[in-house]
Amino acid sequence: MQEIKLDRNIVLIDSPGVVLASSENADSLILRSAIRVEELADPVRPVEALISRIGKDELIKFYRIAQFENVDSFLGQVARKRGMLQNGGIANTDSAARAVIRDYMNGKLKFCTIPPNMNTGLEGDMDDDVEMSD
């Protein structure tokens, strides 16, 4: 384990291979590649979490599908688009869900979060030393 002091209040801990999460947040473990996609009993649930994180517009654009209302509609369209059909032309949502998770893990789906506000009230805020220009 390596510790890097960024400033007097922040220490970055580099510990490859260690993923800290509670059992309540199993979807986050899956989306952080801590659990293999092939081992998932229910791959649809993590896709629901992805849909809530990634904007619908980004998913529609990436998969080139129509608007969708829920995860089943989304996975059905992805399955049809990628030819993941079962007997009788029924969409294989399980395979589509695994493909969507793989796309996310491989960085094909764009996702980012807004960084936290620097004015958190901590002593010695880093903003004190930064000049802002218009």
C-alpha positions as CSV (number, residue, x, y, z in Angstrom):
1,M,0.0,0.0,0.0
2,Q,1.3,3.5,-0.9
3,E,0.3,6.8,0.7
4,I,0.6,10.1,-1.1
5,K,0.1,13.3,0.8
6,L,-1.8,15.7,-1.5
7,D,-2.1,18.5,1.1
8,R,-2.3,18.7,4.8
9,N,-5.9,17.4,4.9
10,I,-5.9,14.9,2.1
11,V,-3.9,11.6,1.8
12,L,-4.3,9.4,-1.3
13,I,-4.1,5.7,-0.4
14,D,-3.2,3.5,-3.4
15,S,-4.1,-0.1,-2.6
16,P,-4.6,-2.1,-5.8
17,G,-7.0,-5.0,-5.6
18,V,-8.9,-3.7,-2.5
19,V,-12.5,-2.8,-3.0
20,L,-14.3,-1.5,0.0
21,A,-18.1,-1.8,-0.1
22,S,-20.9,-3.1,2.0
23,S,-23.0,-6.1,1.1
24,E,-26.0,-3.7,0.7
25,N,-24.3,-2.2,-2.4
26,A,-23.7,-5.3,-4.5
27,D,-24.4,-3.4,-7.7
28,S,-21.5,-1.1,-7.1
29,L,-19.2,-4.1,-6.7
30,I,-20.3,-5.4,-10.1
31,L,-19.9,-2.0,-11.7
32,R,-16.3,-1.7,-10.2
33,S,-15.4,-5.0,-11.8
34,A,-15.0,-6.7,-8.4
35,I,-17.4,-9.5,-9.6
36,R,-17.1,-11.2,-12.9
37,V,-20.0,-10.6,-15.3
38,E,-20.3,-14.4,-16.0
39,E,-20.9,-15.1,-12.3
40,L,-23.9,-12.8,-12.0
41,A,-27.2,-14.6,-11.2
42,D,-29.2,-11.5,-12.1
43,P,-27.4,-9.1,-14.6
44,V,-30.5,-7.0,-15.0
45,R,-30.3,-5.3,-11.6
46,P,-26.8,-3.7,-12.2
47,V,-28.1,-2.4,-15.6
48,E,-30.9,-0.6,-13.7
49,A,-28.2,1.0,-11.6
50,L,-26.3,2.0,-14.8
51,I,-29.4,3.5,-16.3
52,S,-29.9,5.7,-13.2
53,R,-26.2,6.8,-13.4
54,I,-25.8,7.3,-17.1
55,G,-28.2,9.6,-18.9
56,K,-30.8,8.1,-21.2
57,D,-29.6,10.3,-24.1
58,E,-26.1,8.8,-23.8
59,L,-27.4,5.2,-23.9
60,I,-29.8,6.0,-26.8
61,K,-26.9,7.5,-28.7
62,F,-24.4,4.8,-28.0
63,Y,-26.7,1.8,-28.7
64,R,-28.6,3.7,-31.5
65,I,-32.0,2.7,-30.1
66,A,-35.3,4.5,-29.6
67,Q,-36.5,6.1,-26.4
68,F,-37.2,3.6,-23.6
69,E,-39.3,3.8,-20.4
70,N,-37.8,1.0,-18.3
71,V,-34.9,-1.4,-18.1
72,D,-36.8,-4.2,-19.9
73,S,-37.6,-1.9,-22.9
74,F,-33.9,-0.8,-23.0
75,L,-32.5,-4.4,-22.9
76,G,-35.1,-5.6,-25.4
77,Q,-33.9,-2.9,-27.9
78,V,-30.3,-3.6,-27.2
79,A,-30.8,-7.4,-27.7
80,R,-32.6,-6.9,-31.0
81,K,-30.0,-4.4,-32.2
82,R,-27.2,-6.8,-31.4
83,G,-29.0,-9.9,-32.7
84,M,-29.3,-11.5,-29.2
85,L,-32.5,-13.4,-29.9
86,Q,-33.9,-16.7,-28.5
87,N,-36.1,-19.1,-30.3
88,G,-39.2,-17.4,-31.7
89,G,-37.4,-14.0,-32.0
90,I,-37.7,-13.3,-28.3
91,A,-35.0,-10.8,-27.1
92,N,-32.5,-12.4,-24.8
93,T,-32.4,-9.7,-22.1
94,D,-29.9,-11.7,-19.9
95,S,-27.3,-11.6,-22.7
96,A,-28.0,-8.0,-23.5
97,A,-27.6,-7.0,-19.8
98,R,-24.2,-8.8,-19.6
99,A,-23.2,-7.0,-22.9
100,V,-24.2,-3.6,-21.4
101,I,-22.2,-4.3,-18.2
102,R,-19.2,-5.3,-20.3
103,D,-19.5,-2.1,-22.4
104,Y,-19.5,-0.1,-19.1
105,M,-16.5,-2.0,-17.7
106,N,-14.6,-1.6,-20.9
107,G,-15.1,2.2,-20.9
108,K,-17.3,2.3,-23.9
109,L,-20.2,4.0,-22.1
110,K,-19.3,7.5,-21.0
111,F,-20.0,8.2,-17.3
112,C,-18.7,10.9,-15.0
113,T,-19.7,12.6,-11.8
114,I,-19.3,16.2,-10.9
115,P,-16.5,16.7,-8.4
116,P,-17.5,17.8,-4.9
117,N,-17.6,21.5,-4.1
118,M,-14.2,22.7,-2.8
119,N,-15.9,25.0,-0.2
120,T,-16.7,22.3,2.4
121,G,-15.8,24.3,5.4
122,L,-12.5,22.5,6.2
123,E,-9.7,24.4,7.8
124,G,-7.1,25.5,5.2
125,D,-9.4,25.2,2.1
126,M,-7.3,24.9,-1.0
127,D,-9.4,27.8,-2.5
128,D,-7.5,30.2,-0.2
129,D,-4.4,29.9,-2.4
130,V,-6.2,29.9,-5.8
131,E,-7.0,33.1,-7.7
132,M,-10.0,33.0,-9.9
133,S,-10.1,35.1,-13.1
134,D,-13.1,36.0,-15.3
